[in-house]
């Protein structure tokens, strides 16, 4: 089972994929219909299901009642028919399924999400710069050498988009994004798993310590 199929809902998987450079097909289905969303580098490049195609099929994927989903890594469409930025789509549509009631509800507003970030007290301290605090400000963060990453690391040991950090009640969920030099927690190679305050996160040989404010 893939990492994305462990997430609680299609909407959560869609939002997580929006932060990565994954390539594949997100299949959304219920007893009546199935919709294929082909994803590449955080962009939906094709969407179709039954007689639906393009933007209509993409919108319909979020409206399926009682839907399940699957992730097919590496899958490509026969042709590209869309170019929809997934992060922009999530912010613009702001919809998510409440799994408790099977209803479609509004997500918190952007301002509400910004206020919630204040409660995130995790931060990273590079071992080679102990006076620097890299605060984890968002629920989902891409970490890497690319300037557009949520947490930017200037090191040739670090891939452009090295790993994904997700803040949860259990701790920080880490997923390696097929980095060149690997992701390690306390010296142990990590594909995906949790880290907590006091753990060492290493991107190649570049190491940081995870801390959490006491307040």
DRENPA-3360 file (N, C-alpha, C; in nm, 2 decimals, always signed):
BEGIN
1 = XXXXXXXX = +0.09/-0.12/+0.00/+0.00/+0.00/+0.00/+0.09/+0.12/+0.00 ~ +0.05/+0.22/-0.08/+0.14/+0.34/-0.09/+0.11/+0.44/+0.03 ~ +0.20/+0.53/+0.04/+0.19/+0.63/+0.15/+0.06/+0.71/+0.14 ~ +0.02/+0.74/+0.02/-0.10/+0.83/+0.00/-0.23/+0.75/+0.03 ~ -0.23/+0.62/+0.02/-0.35/+0.54/+0.05/-0.36/+0.52/+0.20 ~ -0.27/+0.56/+0.28/-0.28/+0.56/+0.43/-0.35/+0.68/+0.48 ~ -0.37/+0.78/+0.40/-0.43/+0.91/+0.44/-0.58/+0.88/+0.45 ~ -0.65/+0.96/+0.54/-0.79/+0.93/+0.57/-0.89/+0.96/+0.46;
9 = XXXXXXXX = -0.85/+1.05/+0.36/-0.95/+1.08/+0.26/-0.88/+1.12/+0.13 ~ -0.96/+1.12/+0.02/-0.91/+1.16/-0.11/-0.87/+1.31/-0.10 ~ -0.94/+1.39/-0.03/-0.91/+1.53/-0.02/-0.77/+1.55/+0.04 ~ -0.75/+1.48/+0.15/-0.62/+1.49/+0.22/-0.50/+1.44/+0.12 ~ -0.53/+1.33/+0.05/-0.43/+1.29/-0.05/-0.40/+1.39/-0.16 ~ -0.51/+1.45/-0.21/-0.50/+1.56/-0.31/-0.41/+1.67/-0.26 ~ -0.44/+1.72/-0.13/-0.37/+1.83/-0.07/-0.22/+1.80/-0.05 ~ -0.20/+1.67/-0.01/-0.06/+1.63/+0.01/+0.02/+1.63/-0.12;
17 = XXXXXXXX = -0.04/+1.57/-0.22/+0.02/+1.56/-0.35/+0.05/+1.70/-0.41 ~ -0.03/+1.80/-0.37/-0.01/+1.93/-0.42/+0.12/+1.99/-0.38 ~ +0.18/+1.93/-0.27/+0.30/+1.98/-0.21/+0.43/+1.91/-0.27 ~ +0.41/+1.81/-0.36/+0.52/+1.73/-0.40/+0.54/+1.73/-0.55 ~ +0.64/+1.66/-0.60/+0.66/+1.65/-0.74/+0.63/+1.50/-0.79 ~ +0.54/+1.44/-0.72/+0.50/+1.30/-0.76/+0.43/+1.30/-0.90 ~ +0.45/+1.18/-0.96/+0.38/+1.15/-1.08/+0.29/+1.03/-1.07 ~ +0.17/+1.04/-1.11/+0.08/+0.92/-1.10/-0.06/+0.95/-1.12;
25 = XXXXXXXX = -0.15/+0.86/-1.09/-0.29/+0.88/-1.11/-0.36/+0.86/-0.97 ~ -0.45/+0.96/-0.94/-0.53/+0.95/-0.82/-0.67/+0.91/-0.87 ~ -0.71/+0.79/-0.83/-0.83/+0.73/-0.87/-0.94/+0.75/-0.76 ~ -1.05/+0.82/-0.79/-1.16/+0.84/-0.70/-1.28/+0.77/-0.75 ~ -1.34/+0.69/-0.66/-1.46/+0.61/-0.71/-1.56/+0.58/-0.60 ~ -1.68/+0.56/-0.64/-1.78/+0.50/-0.56/-1.86/+0.39/-0.64 ~ -1.97/+0.35/-0.59/-2.05/+0.24/-0.66/-2.10/+0.28/-0.80 ~ -2.11/+0.42/-0.82/-2.17/+0.46/-0.95/-2.07/+0.51/-1.05;
33 = XXXXXXXX = -1.96/+0.57/-1.01/-1.86/+0.62/-1.11/-1.72/+0.62/-1.05 ~ -1.63/+0.64/-1.15/-1.49/+0.65/-1.11/-1.42/+0.76/-1.20 ~ -1.33/+0.84/-1.13/-1.27/+0.95/-1.20/-1.12/+0.93/-1.18 ~ -1.04/+0.95/-1.29/-0.90/+0.94/-1.29/-0.84/+1.09/-1.30 ~ -0.76/+1.12/-1.20/-0.69/+1.25/-1.20/-0.54/+1.22/-1.21 ~ -0.48/+1.26/-1.33/-0.34/+1.24/-1.35/-0.26/+1.36/-1.30 ~ -0.16/+1.33/-1.22/-0.08/+1.44/-1.15/+0.06/+1.43/-1.19 ~ +0.12/+1.55/-1.21/+0.26/+1.56/-1.24/+0.32/+1.69/-1.18;
41 = XXXXXXXX = +0.41/+1.68/-1.08/+0.48/+1.80/-1.03/+0.38/+1.90/-0.97 ~ +0.28/+1.85/-0.89/+0.18/+1.94/-0.83/+0.08/+2.00/-0.92 ~ +0.06/+1.94/-1.04/-0.03/+1.99/-1.14/-0.12/+1.88/-1.19 ~ -0.25/+1.90/-1.20/-0.34/+1.80/-1.26/-0.33/+1.82/-1.41 ~ -0.28/+1.72/-1.48/-0.25/+1.73/-1.63/-0.36/+1.67/-1.71 ~ -0.45/+1.59/-1.65/-0.56/+1.53/-1.72/-0.66/+1.47/-1.61 ~ -0.79/+1.48/-1.65/-0.89/+1.43/-1.56/-1.01/+1.37/-1.65 ~ -1.05/+1.25/-1.62/-1.16/+1.20/-1.70/-1.23/+1.09/-1.62;
49 = XXXXXXXX = -1.36/+1.07/-1.65/-1.43/+0.96/-1.58/-1.57/+0.95/-1.65 ~ -1.59/+0.83/-1.71/-1.72/+0.81/-1.78/-1.73/+0.91/-1.90 ~ -1.83/+0.99/-1.90/-1.85/+1.09/-2.00/-1.79/+1.23/-1.97 ~ -1.74/+1.24/-1.85/-1.68/+1.36/-1.80/-1.53/+1.37/-1.84 ~ -1.49/+1.50/-1.86/-1.35/+1.52/-1.90/-1.31/+1.66/-1.85 ~ -1.18/+1.68/-1.83/-1.12/+1.81/-1.80/-1.17/+1.86/-1.67 ~ -1.19/+1.99/-1.67/-1.23/+2.06/-1.54/-1.36/+2.01/-1.48 ~ -1.45/+1.96/-1.56/-1.58/+1.91/-1.51/-1.55/+1.78/-1.43;
57 = XXXXXXXX = -1.46/+1.70/-1.49/-1.43/+1.57/-1.41/-1.35/+1.60/-1.29 ~ -1.26/+1.70/-1.29/-1.19/+1.74/-1.17/-1.28/+1.79/-1.06 ~ -1.38/+1.87/-1.09/-1.47/+1.92/-1.00/-1.56/+1.81/-0.94 ~ -1.60/+1.72/-1.03/-1.69/+1.61/-0.99/-1.62/+1.52/-0.89 ~ -1.49/+1.51/-0.90/-1.41/+1.42/-0.81/-1.43/+1.46/-0.66 ~ -1.45/+1.59/-0.64/-1.47/+1.64/-0.50/-1.62/+1.63/-0.45 ~ -1.71/+1.59/-0.55/-1.85/+1.58/-0.51/-1.90/+1.44/-0.49 ~ -1.81/+1.34/-0.52/-1.86/+1.20/-0.51/-1.89/+1.16/-0.36;
65 = XXXXXXXX = -2.01/+1.11/-0.34/-2.05/+1.08/-0.21/-2.00/+0.94/-0.17 ~ -1.95/+0.92/-0.05/-1.91/+0.79/-0.01/-1.79/+0.73/-0.09 ~ -1.71/+0.82/-0.14/-1.60/+0.78/-0.23/-1.48/+0.72/-0.16 ~ -1.42/+0.63/-0.23/-1.29/+0.57/-0.19/-1.19/+0.62/-0.29 ~ -1.06/+0.60/-0.27/-0.96/+0.64/-0.36/-0.84/+0.55/-0.36 ~ -0.76/+0.56/-0.46/-0.63/+0.48/-0.47/-0.53/+0.57/-0.54 ~ -0.40/+0.54/-0.52/-0.29/+0.61/-0.58/-0.21/+0.51/-0.67 ~ -0.20/+0.54/-0.80/-0.12/+0.46/-0.89/+0.01/+0.53/-0.93;
73 = XXXXXXXX = +0.12/+0.51/-0.86/+0.24/+0.59/-0.89/+0.29/+0.56/-1.03 ~ +0.34/+0.67/-1.09/+0.40/+0.66/-1.22/+0.31/+0.66/-1.34 ~ +0.18/+0.65/-1.31/+0.08/+0.64/-1.43/+0.08/+0.77/-1.50 ~ +0.07/+0.76/-1.63/+0.06/+0.88/-1.72/-0.06/+0.87/-1.81 ~ -0.12/+0.99/-1.84/-0.24/+0.99/-1.93/-0.19/+0.97/-2.08 ~ -0.29/+0.93/-2.16/-0.25/+0.92/-2.30/-0.23/+1.05/-2.36 ~ -0.29/+1.16/-2.31/-0.26/+1.29/-2.35/-0.29/+1.39/-2.24 ~ -0.22/+1.50/-2.24/-0.25/+1.60/-2.14/-0.36/+1.70/-2.18;
81 = XXXXXXXX = -0.46/+1.71/-2.10/-0.57/+1.80/-2.14/-0.60/+1.91/-2.04 ~ -0.52/+1.91/-1.93/-0.54/+2.02/-1.83/-0.40/+2.07/-1.78 ~ -0.41/+2.18/-1.71/-0.29/+2.23/-1.64/-0.34/+2.31/-1.52 ~ -0.38/+2.24/-1.42/-0.44/+2.30/-1.30/-0.35/+2.29/-1.18 ~ -0.30/+2.40/-1.13/-0.21/+2.40/-1.01/-0.30/+2.35/-0.89 ~ -0.25/+2.24/-0.83/-0.33/+2.17/-0.73/-0.34/+2.26/-0.60 ~ -0.23/+2.33/-0.56/-0.24/+2.42/-0.44/-0.34/+2.53/-0.46 ~ -0.33/+2.59/-0.58/-0.43/+2.70/-0.61/-0.57/+2.64/-0.61;
89 = XXXXXXXX = -0.59/+2.52/-0.66/-0.73/+2.46/-0.67/-0.78/+2.44/-0.52 ~ -0.69/+2.39/-0.44/-0.73/+2.36/-0.30/-0.77/+2.49/-0.23 ~ -0.69/+2.59/-0.25/-0.72/+2.72/-0.18/-0.85/+2.79/-0.24 ~ -0.86/+2.77/-0.37/-0.98/+2.84/-0.44/-1.11/+2.77/-0.41 ~ -1.11/+2.63/-0.41/-1.24/+2.56/-0.39/-1.26/+2.54/-0.24 ~ -1.16/+2.52/-0.16/-1.18/+2.51/-0.02/-1.28/+2.41/+0.03 ~ -1.28/+2.29/-0.03/-1.38/+2.19/+0.01/-1.31/+2.06/+0.06 ~ -1.37/+1.99/+0.15/-1.32/+1.87/+0.20/-1.44/+1.78/+0.25;
97 = XXXXXXXX = -1.42/+1.65/+0.24/-1.53/+1.57/+0.29/-1.52/+1.54/+0.44 ~ -1.62/+1.56/+0.51/-1.62/+1.52/+0.66/-1.66/+1.38/+0.66 ~ -1.56/+1.29/+0.69/-1.58/+1.15/+0.69/-1.68/+1.10/+0.80 ~ -1.71/+1.18/+0.90/-1.81/+1.14/+1.00/-1.95/+1.14/+0.95 ~ -1.98/+1.23/+0.86/-2.12/+1.24/+0.81/-2.13/+1.22/+0.66 ~ -2.02/+1.20/+0.59/-2.02/+1.18/+0.44/-2.07/+1.31/+0.37 ~ -2.05/+1.43/+0.43/-2.10/+1.55/+0.37/-1.98/+1.63/+0.32 ~ -2.01/+1.72/+0.22/-1.91/+1.81/+0.17/-1.92/+1.94/+0.25;
105 = XXXXXXXX = -1.81/+1.98/+0.31/-1.82/+2.10/+0.39/-1.71/+2.20/+0.35 ~ -1.72/+2.32/+0.40/-1.62/+2.42/+0.37/-1.50/+2.40/+0.46 ~ -1.38/+2.41/+0.41/-1.26/+2.41/+0.49/-1.25/+2.55/+0.56 ~ -1.17/+2.56/+0.67/-1.15/+2.68/+0.74/-1.10/+2.79/+0.64 ~ -1.13/+2.91/+0.66/-1.09/+3.02/+0.57/-0.94/+3.03/+0.58 ~ -0.88/+3.10/+0.48/-0.73/+3.12/+0.48/-0.69/+3.19/+0.61 ~ -0.76/+3.28/+0.66/-0.73/+3.36/+0.78/-0.73/+3.26/+0.90 ~ -0.84/+3.17/+0.90/-0.85/+3.08/+1.01/-0.73/+2.98/+1.01;
113 = XXXXXXXX = -0.69/+2.94/+0.89/-0.58/+2.85/+0.89/-0.45/+2.92/+0.93 ~ -0.43/+3.05/+0.90/-0.32/+3.12/+0.94/-0.31/+3.13/+1.09 ~ -0.43/+3.16/+1.16/-0.43/+3.17/+1.30/-0.40/+3.04/+1.37 ~ -0.44/+2.93/+1.31/-0.41/+2.80/+1.37/-0.26/+2.77/+1.37 ~ -0.19/+2.82/+1.27/-0.05/+2.80/+1.26/+0.02/+2.85/+1.39 ~ -0.03/+2.94/+1.46/+0.03/+3.00/+1.57/+0.05/+2.89/+1.68 ~ -0.04/+2.79/+1.68/-0.03/+2.68/+1.77/+0.09/+2.58/+1.74 ~ +0.15/+2.59/+1.62/+0.25/+2.50/+1.59/+0.38/+2.55/+1.65;
121 = XXXXXXXX = +0.43/+2.47/+1.74/+0.55/+2.51/+1.82/+0.68/+2.44/+1.79 ~ +0.68/+2.36/+1.68/+0.80/+2.28/+1.64/+0.90/+2.37/+1.56 ~ +1.03/+2.35/+1.59/+1.13/+2.42/+1.51/+1.25/+2.33/+1.50 ~ +1.33/+2.35/+1.40/+1.45/+2.28/+1.37/+1.58/+2.37/+1.39 ~ +1.68/+2.31/+1.45/+1.81/+2.39/+1.47/+1.92/+2.31/+1.39 ~ +1.98/+2.37/+1.29/+2.09/+2.31/+1.22/+2.21/+2.29/+1.31 ~ +2.27/+2.17/+1.30/+2.39/+2.14/+1.39/+2.50/+2.24/+1.36 ~ +2.51/+2.28/+1.24/+2.62/+2.37/+1.20/+2.59/+2.52/+1.23;
129 = XXXXXXXX = +2.47/+2.55/+1.27/+2.43/+2.68/+1.30/+2.33/+2.68/+1.42 ~ +2.39/+2.66/+1.54/+2.31/+2.64/+1.66/+2.23/+2.76/+1.71 ~ +2.25/+2.88/+1.65/+2.17/+2.99/+1.69/+2.06/+3.02/+1.60 ~ +2.04/+2.93/+1.49/+1.94/+2.95/+1.39/+1.82/+2.86/+1.43 ~ +1.70/+2.92/+1.42/+1.57/+2.84/+1.44/+1.49/+2.84/+1.31 ~ +1.47/+2.72/+1.26/+1.38/+2.71/+1.14/+1.25/+2.66/+1.19 ~ +1.16/+2.75/+1.20/+1.03/+2.72/+1.26/+0.94/+2.65/+1.15 ~ +0.86/+2.55/+1.20/+0.77/+2.48/+1.11/+0.63/+2.55/+1.13;
137 = XXXXXXXX = +0.60/+2.64/+1.03/+0.49/+2.73/+1.04/+0.36/+2.67/+0.99 ~ +0.37/+2.57/+0.90/+0.25/+2.52/+0.83/+0.22/+2.37/+0.87 ~ +0.10/+2.33/+0.85/+0.07/+2.19/+0.88/+0.15/+2.09/+0.78 ~ +0.16/+2.13/+0.66/+0.23/+2.05/+0.56/+0.34/+2.13/+0.50 ~ +0.47/+2.08/+0.50/+0.58/+2.16/+0.46/+0.67/+2.08/+0.37 ~ +0.72/+2.14/+0.26/+0.82/+2.07/+0.18/+0.95/+2.13/+0.22 ~ +1.05/+2.05/+0.24/+1.18/+2.09/+0.29/+1.29/+2.06/+0.18 ~ +1.37/+2.15/+0.14/+1.47/+2.12/+0.04/+1.55/+2.24/+0.00;
145 = XXXXXXXX = +1.63/+2.23/-0.11/+1.73/+2.33/-0.15/+1.66/+2.43/-0.25 ~ +1.54/+2.40/-0.29/+1.47/+2.49/-0.39/+1.42/+2.61/-0.31 ~ +1.44/+2.73/-0.36/+1.40/+2.85/-0.29/+1.25/+2.86/-0.26 ~ +1.17/+2.79/-0.34/+1.02/+2.79/-0.31/+0.98/+2.70/-0.20 ~ +1.07/+2.62/-0.15/+1.03/+2.52/-0.04/+0.98/+2.60/+0.08 ~ +0.90/+2.53/+0.16/+0.85/+2.59/+0.29/+0.96/+2.61/+0.38 ~ +1.05/+2.51/+0.39/+1.17/+2.52/+0.47/+1.29/+2.50/+0.38 ~ +1.37/+2.61/+0.36/+1.48/+2.62/+0.27/+1.61/+2.58/+0.33;
153 = XXXXXXXX = +1.68/+2.49/+0.28/+1.81/+2.45/+0.33/+1.92/+2.47/+0.22 ~ +2.02/+2.55/+0.24/+2.12/+2.58/+0.14/+2.24/+2.48/+0.17 ~ +2.23/+2.36/+0.11/+2.34/+2.26/+0.12/+2.33/+2.17/+0.00 ~ +2.45/+2.14/-0.05/+2.45/+2.05/-0.17/+2.42/+1.91/-0.13 ~ +2.41/+1.88/+0.00/+2.37/+1.75/+0.04/+2.21/+1.73/+0.03 ~ +2.15/+1.84/+0.02/+2.00/+1.84/+0.02/+1.94/+1.85/-0.12 ~ +1.85/+1.77/-0.15/+1.78/+1.77/-0.28/+1.69/+1.89/-0.30 ~ +1.66/+1.93/-0.42/+1.57/+2.05/-0.44/+1.44/+2.04/-0.36;
161 = XXXXXXXX = +1.38/+1.93/-0.36/+1.26/+1.90/-0.28/+1.29/+1.77/-0.21 ~ +1.34/+1.77/-0.09/+1.41/+1.66/-0.03/+1.31/+1.57/+0.05 ~ +1.22/+1.64/+0.13/+1.13/+1.56/+0.21/+1.01/+1.64/+0.25 ~ +0.90/+1.57/+0.29/+0.78/+1.64/+0.33/+0.76/+1.62/+0.48 ~ +0.73/+1.73/+0.55/+0.70/+1.73/+0.70/+0.56/+1.77/+0.72 ~ +0.49/+1.68/+0.79/+0.34/+1.70/+0.82/+0.33/+1.70/+0.97 ~ +0.27/+1.81/+1.03/+0.25/+1.83/+1.17/+0.12/+1.75/+1.21 ~ +0.14/+1.66/+1.30/+0.02/+1.58/+1.35/+0.02/+1.58/+1.50;
169 = XXXXXXXX = -0.08/+1.53/+1.56/-0.09/+1.52/+1.71/+0.01/+1.42/+1.76 ~ +0.05/+1.33/+1.68/+0.15/+1.22/+1.72/+0.29/+1.27/+1.71 ~ +0.32/+1.38/+1.63/+0.45/+1.43/+1.61/+0.46/+1.48/+1.47 ~ +0.58/+1.48/+1.42/+0.61/+1.52/+1.28/+0.62/+1.40/+1.19 ~ +0.53/+1.39/+1.09/+0.54/+1.28/+0.99/+0.63/+1.32/+0.88 ~ +0.73/+1.24/+0.86/+0.84/+1.27/+0.76/+0.82/+1.17/+0.64 ~ +0.82/+1.23/+0.52/+0.82/+1.14/+0.40/+0.93/+1.19/+0.31 ~ +1.03/+1.10/+0.28/+1.13/+1.13/+0.18/+1.07/+1.14/+0.04;
177 = XXXXXXXX = +1.11/+1.24/-0.03/+1.06/+1.27/-0.17/+1.16/+1.22/-0.27 ~ +1.20/+1.09/-0.26/+1.30/+1.03/-0.35/+1.43/+1.12/-0.37 ~ +1.48/+1.16/-0.25/+1.59/+1.25/-0.25/+1.72/+1.17/-0.29 ~ +1.82/+1.24/-0.33/+1.94/+1.18/-0.38/+2.02/+1.12/-0.27 ~ +2.04/+1.19/-0.16/+2.12/+1.14/-0.05/+2.04/+1.08/+0.07 ~ +1.91/+1.07/+0.06/+1.84/+1.01/+0.16/+1.80/+1.09/+0.28 ~ +1.70/+1.05/+0.36/+1.65/+1.11/+0.48/+1.67/+1.01/+0.59 ~ +1.72/+1.06/+0.71/+1.76/+0.98/+0.82/+1.70/+1.04/+0.95;
185 = XXXXXXXX = +1.66/+0.95/+1.04/+1.61/+1.00/+1.17/+1.70/+0.92/+1.27 ~ +1.78/+1.00/+1.35/+1.87/+0.94/+1.45/+1.96/+0.84/+1.38 ~ +2.00/+0.87/+1.26/+2.10/+0.78/+1.19/+2.03/+0.67/+1.11 ~ +1.90/+0.65/+1.12/+1.83/+0.54/+1.06/+1.76/+0.59/+0.93 ~ +1.79/+0.52/+0.82/+1.72/+0.57/+0.69/+1.57/+0.56/+0.71 ~ +1.50/+0.67/+0.66/+1.36/+0.68/+0.67/+1.29/+0.71/+0.54 ~ +1.20/+0.63/+0.50/+1.12/+0.65/+0.38/+0.99/+0.74/+0.43 ~ +0.92/+0.69/+0.53/+0.82/+0.77/+0.59/+0.80/+0.72/+0.73;
193 = XXXXXXXX = +0.79/+0.81/+0.83/+0.77/+0.78/+0.97/+0.77/+0.90/+1.05 ~ +0.76/+0.89/+1.18/+0.74/+1.00/+1.27/+0.88/+1.04/+1.34 ~ +0.89/+1.17/+1.37/+1.00/+1.22/+1.45/+0.94/+1.31/+1.56 ~ +1.00/+1.32/+1.67/+0.95/+1.40/+1.78/+1.07/+1.48/+1.84 ~ +1.03/+1.57/+1.93/+1.13/+1.66/+1.99/+1.25/+1.58/+2.04 ~ +1.37/+1.63/+2.01/+1.49/+1.57/+2.05/+1.55/+1.48/+1.95 ~ +1.48/+1.45/+1.84/+1.53/+1.36/+1.74/+1.62/+1.44/+1.64 ~ +1.71/+1.37/+1.58/+1.80/+1.43/+1.48/+1.74/+1.39/+1.34;
201 = XXXXXXXX = +1.72/+1.49/+1.26/+1.67/+1.47/+1.12/+1.79/+1.51/+1.03 ~ +1.83/+1.41/+0.95/+1.95/+1.43/+0.86/+1.90/+1.42/+0.71 ~ +1.94/+1.52/+0.64/+1.91/+1.52/+0.49/+2.05/+1.50/+0.43 ~ +2.08/+1.37/+0.39/+2.22/+1.34/+0.35/+2.30/+1.35/+0.48 ~ +2.41/+1.43/+0.48/+2.49/+1.45/+0.60/+2.45/+1.58/+0.67 ~ +2.36/+1.65/+0.62/+2.32/+1.78/+0.68/+2.21/+1.75/+0.79 ~ +2.25/+1.78/+0.91/+2.17/+1.74/+1.03/+2.10/+1.86/+1.10 ~ +1.98/+1.83/+1.15/+1.91/+1.93/+1.23/+1.85/+1.86/+1.35;
209 = XXXXXXX = +1.83/+1.93/+1.46/+1.76/+1.88/+1.57/+1.62/+1.93/+1.58 ~ +1.52/+1.85/+1.61/+1.38/+1.89/+1.62/+1.36/+1.93/+1.77 ~ +1.30/+2.04/+1.79/+1.26/+2.09/+1.92/+1.12/+2.14/+1.92 ~ +1.06/+2.15/+2.04/+0.93/+2.21/+2.05/+0.92/+2.30/+2.17 ~ +0.86/+2.42/+2.15/+0.85/+2.52/+2.26/+0.78/+2.46/+2.37 ~ +0.82/+2.49/+2.49/+0.75/+2.44/+2.61/+0.61/+2.51/+2.63 ~ +0.60/+2.63/+2.58/+0.48/+2.71/+2.60/+0.37/+2.65/+2.51;
% end
